[in-house]
Each structure stands twice: as C-alpha cells, then as structure tokens.
C-alpha cells in the first residue's frame, strides 16, 4: 500500500479522536487507512430503539456495499 493510496473518509472530517478511548482511536485509524475514499467512517452515531437512546461506536458506509 503506497502513500498515494486514498483512504476512507472520517465524518465529520474534524472529529476529535481525543474524545474517545485509545482502543476506539485505533479502530477508526485502521478503518480509515484500510479502506478507500468510497467509504465514509462515522464515529459515535446516536440512534433510538424502542424509545431508548443508544450509540453505535462506528458505522462504515459505502454506496455499493451498504452499511457495516
């Protein structure tokens, strides 16, 4: 993998990694570096299920492959 390879896009682009645990930082860095620019990497995604608040640590989105 060369340095010119595009990387997954962290959204928001100015997300402060210092806001999350070091293990979460490692996961986000691995996802952005291990995917290409077609992937959107979204940390801390809030949701509501059955009236209860929740949060997904990370969601990866791709137009062709869907959500992970």
Secondary structure, DSSP 4 states (H G I P E B T S, - for coil): --TTS--PEEESTT--GGGS-HHHHHHHHHHHHHS-TTEEEEEEEEEEETTEEEEEEEEEEETTTEE-
